[in-house]
Amino acid sequence: MHQLTFLGATGTVTGSRFVLETNGQKMLIDCGLFQGLKKNRLKNWDHFPVPPSEINRVFLTHAHIDHSGYLPRFCKYGFSGKIYCTTATHALCEIMLRDSAHLQEEDAFWANKKGFSKHSPALPLYTGEDAEKALSHFEPRHYGQDIFLTEKVRVKFKDAGHILGSSFIDIKTTLGNQKRRIVFSGDLGRPVRPILRDPVQAFEVDYLILESTYGDRLHGDKAPEEELARIINESVKRGGALVVPSFAVGRTQELLFSIRELEEKGKIPVLPVYVDSPMAINATEVFEKRKGDYNLKAKILELNGKHILRPKEIRVCKDREQSKAINQENSGAIIISASGMVTGGRILHHLAYRLPRPQDTVLFIGYQGEGTRGRTIADGKPVVKIHGEKVPVRAKIENISGFSAHADYNEILAWLMGFNRPPLKTFIVHGEPNASESLAKKIRDKLGWEVVIPQYQESFEID
């Protein structure tokens, strides 16, 4: 028997952590931070339900912090094995885990300075030193490369099309004469999007652990690039600046690609485009070094001399002084800054300045988790708290879901239709309750599969 335990991403999108025990191996699939609601974030401070020293290996689906961001604390408290991921995920984690540690230390600093903390002194969840220790455990592998844990356990990464380096994890085990294939979807990407390849089709799956972030939603028929052009042009007419809270990895690069395309087609004016996120700048450099992971269209553009991630007036802001100077741009500029859910980083300073200004626009281009500042603003609340201060929301608020890197429910169902046979059981994770329940019902109704929505810390024995 195999045992599968769900230690995160149940009833919520974040905190991806799954333990699979098979053939004497105890492996952790993803090691992410909980984000959003305070009750979820507090779980990051709890003792890990399984002693980290008991886990033999970690496998990462991709680099996003809700899938990788707990690793420094996990290693600090006893994990000493190898962390496997794709080569691009390793390159991005080198950026993201260091940045996450910096933010943890910065949050503790501000809590101590302004007296926010109930504890004295406030401590970071982990430090830069902890992040370096975690990075020393990484063992990157290529897509499709066999990783044999034993003669009876084989693991393989397959392209999930979500962000650079993203994968679903294909685990093949043998118990006696019985073979089983267990697949963890990670975050499933969307088909026919710029830059990255489509998700690879899976076959011969016995047990599937499937994300449901957009399990109750469709991205809509309008091309996101057309919506982006409208919003940019309306922003220019209002005489203000456009601020985009953007995930540093994936969303920022697709946004830069789309702005360049719209400029070249004459659908928007050429404007200063500020990338104000050290992590986004570094991640874009990783993208530009890994053109082999692009889709065919993007590769052809690069072969023909296009710098696909560089609008004409791109301006990178590597230090705080450059970031502060952006406030002098009161009209006709696009400001891309992280974090995408407005949970921290330089975007907080831009929004504190821009949100009270009716002429400015704030554009959300990705999922906003429950309990985040991004969700508060996107839901139309009149006030949001930033750095302990109440900031009025008077700016124009826009949202384009089509830039999301998550498949919607039709795209998920289409991927599932490609399976050559139904899995014995499908577990729905990575979704708020309504989204998970909605996707589970659709899979039952459309495909007739057996579907389970696991609870936090629930375990299943699978044959």
C-alpha positions in Angstrom: 0.0 0.0 0.0 0.9 3.6 -0.5 0.0 6.3 1.9 -0.9 9.8 0.7 -1.2 12.7 3.3 -2.4 16.2 2.6 -0.6 18.8 4.6 -1.6 21.9 2.7 -3.5 23.3 -0.3 -6.7 21.9 1.1 -9.6 24.3 1.4 -7.2 27.0 0.2 -5.0 27.7 -2.9 -1.7 28.0 -1.0 0.6 25.9 1.2 1.2 23.1 -1.2 2.6 20.1 0.8 1.9 16.4 0.2 3.6 13.4 1.7 3.7 10.1 -0.3 5.0 7.0 1.4 5.8 4.0 -0.8 8.4 1.2 -0.9 10.1 2.5 2.2 10.4 6.0 0.8 8.8 9.0 2.4 8.8 11.9 0.0 7.4 15.4 0.2 5.8 16.9 -3.0 6.1 20.7 -2.8 7.0 22.6 0.3 5.1 25.9 0.1 4.2 28.8 2.3 0.6 29.4 3.3 -0.6 32.8 2.1 -3.7 34.9 2.4 -6.0 34.6 5.5 -4.2 35.0 8.8 -5.5 31.6 10.0 -3.6 30.1 7.1 -0.5 32.2 7.4 -0.2 31.1 11.0 0.3 27.5 9.9 3.7 28.5 8.6 4.8 28.9 12.2 3.4 25.5 13.4 5.7 22.5 13.8 5.6 20.6 10.5 3.1 17.7 11.1 5.8 15.1 10.0 9.3 15.5 11.5 11.4 16.9 8.6 14.2 14.5 9.4 11.8 11.6 8.4 11.4 12.8 4.9 13.8 11.2 2.4 13.4 13.6 -0.5 11.5 16.7 -1.7 10.1 17.2 -5.2 9.1 20.6 -6.4 6.5 21.2 -9.1 7.7 24.8 -9.6 9.3 27.8 -8.0 6.3 29.9 -6.8 6.5 30.6 -3.1 3.3 28.8 -2.3 5.0 25.6 -3.6 8.6 26.2 -2.5 8.7 29.0 0.1 8.7 26.8 3.2 11.9 25.0 2.3 14.3 27.2 4.3 12.4 26.6 7.5 11.9 22.9 6.6 15.7 22.5 6.2 16.4 24.5 9.3 14.3 22.1 11.4 15.9 18.8 10.3 15.5 17.9 6.6 18.8 16.8 5.2 17.9 15.0 2.0 17.9 16.1 -1.6 15.5 18.6 -3.2 14.6 17.7 -6.8 13.2 20.0 -9.4 13.7 21.0 -13.0 16.8 23.0 -14.0 14.7 26.2 -14.6 12.9 25.8 -11.2 16.3 25.6 -9.5 17.5 28.8 -11.2 14.3 30.6 -10.2 14.3 29.3 -6.6 17.8 30.7 -6.2 16.2 34.1 -6.7 12.9 33.5 -5.0 14.0 31.9 -1.8 16.6 34.6 -1.2 14.0 37.2 -1.9 11.5 35.5 0.4 14.0 35.4 3.2 14.7 39.1 2.7 11.0 39.9 2.9 10.7 37.7 6.1 13.5 39.7 7.7 12.0 43.0 6.5 8.6 42.2 7.9 10.2 41.4 11.3 12.1 44.7 11.1 9.0 46.8 10.5 7.0 44.9 13.1 9.7 45.7 15.7 10.1 49.3 14.5 6.4 50.1 14.5 5.4 47.9 17.4 3.0 45.7 15.3 4.3 42.4 16.9 2.7 40.8 20.0 6.1 39.3 20.6 9.4 41.1 21.4 11.4 41.0 19.4 9.5 39.8 16.3 11.5 37.1 14.5 11.5 36.3 10.8 10.0 32.9 9.7 13.5 32.2 8.3 16.6 34.1 7.4 18.9 34.5 4.4 21.2 32.0 6.0 18.4 29.5 6.1 17.6 30.1 2.4 21.2 29.4 1.5 21.2 26.2 3.5 18.0 25.1 1.6 19.6 25.9 -1.8 22.5 23.7 -1.0 20.2 20.7 -1.0 18.9 21.2 -4.6 19.5 18.5 -7.3 18.1 19.9 -10.6 17.0 17.5 -13.3 15.8 17.9 -16.9 12.2 17.3 -18.1 11.7 13.6 -18.9 14.8 12.5 -17.0 14.2 9.3 -14.9 15.0 9.7 -11.2 15.2 6.2 -9.6 14.7 6.4 -5.8 14.9 2.6 -5.7 14.5 -0.1 -8.3 10.7 0.1 -7.6 10.2 3.9 -7.5 10.7 6.1 -10.5 10.0 9.9 -10.6 9.9 12.1 -13.7 9.2 15.8 -14.3 6.8 16.7 -17.2 6.1 20.2 -18.5 3.0 21.7 -16.9 3.1 25.0 -19.0 2.4 27.2 -15.9 5.7 29.1 -15.5 9.2 28.6 -16.7 10.4 25.2 -15.3 6.9 24.2 -14.0 6.1 20.5 -14.0 3.6 17.9 -13.0 5.3 15.1 -11.2 4.9 11.6 -12.5 5.7 8.8 -10.0 5.7 5.2 -11.0 5.9 2.5 -8.3 5.9 -1.3 -8.2 4.5 -3.3 -5.3 4.8 -7.0 -5.9 3.5 -7.4 -9.5 1.4 -4.3 -9.4 2.5 -1.1 -11.0 0.9 2.3 -10.1 1.3 5.7 -11.6 0.6 8.7 -9.3 0.6 12.2 -10.8 0.7 15.5 -8.9 -0.5 18.2 -11.3 1.2 21.1 -9.5 -0.3 24.2 -11.1 -1.6 23.4 -14.6 -0.9 26.0 -17.3 -3.0 27.3 -20.1 -2.8 26.3 -23.7 -1.7 28.6 -26.6 -0.2 31.3 -24.4 2.9 33.4 -25.2 6.4 32.3 -24.4 5.8 28.8 -22.8 4.8 25.4 -24.2 1.4 23.9 -23.6 1.0 21.4 -20.8 2.1 17.9 -21.7 -0.6 15.3 -21.9 -0.6 12.6 -19.1 -1.5 8.9 -19.7 -1.9 5.7 -17.7 -2.6 7.6 -14.5 -3.9 5.6 -11.5 -4.1 8.4 -8.9 -4.2 12.1 -9.7 -3.7 15.0 -7.4 -5.3 17.9 -9.3 -5.3 21.7 -8.7 -8.6 23.7 -8.8 -7.6 27.3 -8.5 -10.0 28.3 -11.3 -12.3 25.3 -10.8 -15.4 27.5 -10.8 -14.4 30.1 -13.4 -13.7 30.7 -17.0 -11.2 33.2 -18.3 -13.6 34.6 -20.8 -13.6 34.9 -24.6 -11.9 38.2 -24.9 -8.2 38.1 -25.8 -6.4 39.5 -22.8 -4.1 41.4 -25.1 -7.1 43.4 -26.4 -8.3 44.1 -22.9 -4.8 45.3 -22.0 -4.7 47.6 -25.0 -8.0 49.2 -23.9 -6.9 49.7 -20.3 -3.6 51.2 -21.3 -5.2 53.6 -23.8 -7.9 54.6 -21.3 -5.2 55.2 -18.6 -3.4 57.6 -21.0 -6.6 59.5 -21.7 -7.3 59.9 -18.0 -3.8 61.4 -17.6 -2.6 59.0 -15.0 -0.2 56.1 -14.6 -1.0 52.4 -14.8 0.2 50.3 -11.9 0.2 46.5 -12.3 0.8 44.3 -9.2 2.4 41.3 -10.9 3.9 38.0 -10.0 7.6 38.4 -10.6 7.9 35.0 -12.3 5.7 34.2 -15.2 3.1 37.0 -15.2 5.7 39.9 -15.5 7.4 38.2 -18.5 4.1 37.6 -20.3 3.0 41.2 -19.7 6.3 42.5 -21.1 5.8 40.3 -24.2 2.2 41.6 -24.7 3.2 45.2 -24.3 5.9 44.9 -26.9 3.5 43.1 -29.3 0.9 45.9 -28.8 3.5 48.6 -29.4 4.7 47.0 -32.6 1.2 46.6 -33.9 0.4 50.3 -33.1 -2.4 49.4 -30.8 -0.9 51.4 -27.9 1.5 54.3 -27.7 5.1 53.7 -26.7 5.3 54.5 -23.0 7.9 54.2 -20.3 7.5 50.7 -18.8 9.1 50.4 -15.3 9.9 47.0 -14.0 10.3 47.8 -10.3 11.0 44.4 -8.7 14.5 43.1 -8.3 13.1 39.6 -8.3 11.2 40.2 -11.5 14.3 41.7 -13.1 16.4 38.7 -12.1 13.7 36.3 -13.2 13.5 38.0 -16.6 17.2 37.4 -17.0 16.6 33.7 -16.3 13.9 33.6 -18.9 16.3 35.2 -21.5 19.0 32.7 -20.7 16.6 29.7 -21.1 15.1 30.2 -24.5 15.2 26.5 -25.1 12.1 26.3 -22.8 10.1 28.7 -25.0 7.4 27.5 -27.3 8.0 27.4 -31.1 6.5 30.8 -31.8 8.7 32.6 -29.2 11.8 30.7 -30.4 11.2 31.8 -34.0 10.7 35.5 -32.9 14.1 35.3 -31.1 15.7 33.6 -34.1 14.5 36.5 -36.2 16.1 39.1 -33.9 13.3 40.1 -31.6 13.9 40.6 -27.9 10.5 39.3 -27.0 10.6 40.6 -23.4 11.7 44.1 -24.1 9.2 46.9 -24.9 10.9 49.9 -26.5 11.0 52.1 -23.4 11.6 49.4 -20.7 13.3 50.7 -17.6 14.5 48.5 -14.8 14.7 49.7 -11.2 17.3 47.8 -9.3 17.6 50.1 -6.3 15.3 52.0 -3.9 16.2 55.4 -5.3 15.2 54.4 -8.8 12.0 53.0 -7.3 11.1 56.2 -5.4 11.8 58.3 -8.5 8.9 56.6 -10.3 6.5 58.8 -8.2 7.6 61.7 -10.4 5.8 60.0 -13.4 2.3 61.3 -12.9 1.0 60.4 -16.4 1.7 58.1 -19.3 3.7 55.4 -17.6 3.2 51.7 -16.9 4.6 50.5 -13.5 5.0 46.7 -13.0 5.9 45.7 -9.5 5.7 42.7 -7.1 4.1 41.1 -5.3 1.2 40.0 -7.4 -1.3 39.7 -4.5 0.1 42.9 -2.8 1.3 40.9 0.2 4.7 42.7 0.3 7.5 44.3 -1.7 7.8 47.6 -3.5 4.2 47.5 -4.9 3.0 48.5 -1.4 4.8 51.9 -1.7 3.4 52.5 -5.2 -0.1 51.7 -4.2 0.1 53.8 -1.1 0.8 56.7 -3.4 -1.4 55.8 -6.4 -4.6 54.4 -4.9 -5.8 57.8 -3.6 -5.4 59.3 -7.1 -8.6 59.0 -9.3 -6.5 59.6 -12.5 -4.4 56.5 -11.9 -5.3 52.9 -12.7 -4.5 49.7 -10.9 -4.7 46.5 -13.0 -4.8 43.0 -11.6 -3.7 40.3 -14.0 -3.8 37.2 -11.7 -5.5 35.3 -9.0 -6.0 37.2 -5.8 -6.0 34.9 -2.8 -8.6 35.2 -0.1 -7.4 37.5 2.7 -4.8 39.3 0.7 -4.6 43.0 0.1 -5.0 42.3 -3.6 -8.4 40.6 -3.0 -9.5 43.6 -0.8 -8.7 46.1 -3.6 -10.0 43.9 -6.4 -13.3 43.3 -4.5 -13.9 47.1 -4.5 -13.4 47.9 -0.9 -13.1 51.6 -0.3 -10.0 51.4 2.0 -7.0 49.1 2.3 -4.4 49.0 5.0 -0.8 49.4 3.9 2.1 49.6 6.4 -0.4 50.1 9.2 -2.1 53.1 7.5 -5.6 53.2 6.0 -5.3 54.1 2.3 -8.4 55.3 0.4 -9.1 53.5 -2.9 -10.0 56.2 -5.5 -8.0 54.9 -8.5 -9.7 53.0 -11.3 -9.5 49.3 -10.6 -9.3 46.9 -13.5 -8.9 43.1 -13.7 -7.9 40.8 -16.6 -8.2 37.1 -15.7 -7.0 36.0 -19.1 -3.4 36.6 -18.1 -3.7 34.0 -15.4 -1.2 31.2 -15.7 -3.8 28.7 -14.2 -6.0 26.7 -16.5 -9.7 27.4 -16.0 -12.2 24.6 -15.6 -12.8 24.0 -19.3 -9.0 23.9 -19.9 -8.6 21.5 -17.0 -11.5 19.3 -18.2 -10.0 19.3 -21.7 -6.6 18.1 -20.3 -8.4 15.4 -18.4 -10.3 14.2 -21.5 -6.9 13.3 -23.0 -6.3 10.6 -20.4 -6.5 7.2 -22.0 -8.5 5.9 -19.1 -10.0 7.2 -15.8 -7.7 7.3 -12.8 -8.8 5.0 -9.9 -9.2 8.2 -7.8 -8.7 11.9 -8.3 -8.0 14.2 -5.4 -8.9 17.9 -5.8 -6.6 20.4 -4.1 -5.3 24.0 -4.5 -8.6 25.7 -4.5 -11.0 27.7 -2.2 -13.9 25.4 -1.2 -16.3 26.6 -3.9 -13.8 26.2 -6.6 -12.8 22.7 -5.5 -16.4 21.5 -5.1 -17.4 23.0 -8.4 -14.5 21.3 -10.3 -15.2 18.0 -8.5 -18.9 18.1 -9.6 -17.9 18.9 -13.2 -15.4 15.9 -13.3 -18.1 13.6 -11.9 -20.8 14.8 -14.3 -18.7 15.2 -17.4 -16.3 12.3 -17.1 -17.8 10.0 -14.5 -14.6 9.8 -12.4 -14.3 9.1 -8.7 -13.3 12.3 -7.1 -12.3 13.2 -3.5 -11.7 16.6 -1.8 -9.3 15.9 1.0 -9.2 17.7 4.3 -6.1 19.2 6.0 -3.9 16.5 7.4 -6.1 13.8 6.0 -4.4 10.5 4.9 -5.4 7.9 2.4 -4.2 4.4 1.7 -4.0 3.8 -2.0 -3.3 0.4 -3.4 
